[in-house]
Amino acid sequence: MVRPPLTPEERLRGEQLGLILRRARGERSIVEVAAAAGMSAETLRKIETGRIATPAFFTIAALADVLGISLDRLATRSTPAPT
């Protein structure tokens, strides 16, 4: 099954999500946070850089738990304002 291309809004939302997660990670290593969330460091790196713009809900939920961020906050901050 082929996924349809992402819209510009989905790409922007993915970039904003990645920025929030990078800031929340702070000084912790990408390897440490990824391992605690049950994923590879490469997956977390791709999410943080926006290369995975629409990660699975449970992936984000695991990261939010490890980073101490509420899912509500992530959703609110990663959703672009209407233009």
N, C-alpha and C positions, 0 to 999 in steps of 0.2 A: 504494500500500500504506500503510495506516494503522498507525502504531506504537502498541502498547499503552501506557497511562499508566505512568509510572515509579512504583515502589513507594517508600514512605517511606525504606526502607533505601538504595535507589539514589540518591535525592535527597541523603541524608546523606553517602553515599560521594562524590558529586560535589562537595558543599560542602567536604568535608575535602580532597579532591584539589586543589581550587582554592586553599584556604588554604596548602597545602604549596607549590604552585607560586608563589603570590604571595610567600611568605617567601623562597623560593629565588631569585626574581628580584631581590630586594634593591633596590638603588638604580638598577638598569638600567631603562631605559624599556620600556614595553610594546611600543612600536613596534620598538625594537632587538631585543628577544628574539623577537617574532613574526616579523620579517623573517629572522632567523638560522635560525628553525625552519621557514621556508617557509609561513607562514600569515599571514592578515590580523591586524591589531591587534584588530579587533572579535571575531574568533574567540577569540583568547587572552583577551580581556576577558570573554567569555561563559563560558569554561572556568573562569577564576579566580573568577567570581562564582557559579558553580554553575548558570548558565542552560543550559549544555551539560553535563549531569550524566554522560553516558556517551560521552565523545569516542572517536573511533577509536583503535585501538592505535597505528597508525603516527604519528598526531598526538602522542600522549603520548610515544612513543619519541623523536620529533624534539625535543620540549620537554625531555625528560630529558637528551638529549645536549647541547643548548645550555646547560642549567642545571647540568650536571655532577652529576646525581642518577641513581642506579641505578634501574632499573625495579623491582628487588626492594624497595628502600626505599619507592618510591612505592606499590607494592601493599600492603606491610605497614602503612604509616602511613595509607593512605586507606581501609582496611577497618575498619569499626566493630567493636568488641569485642562478642562475643555477649552477649545480655541474658538 
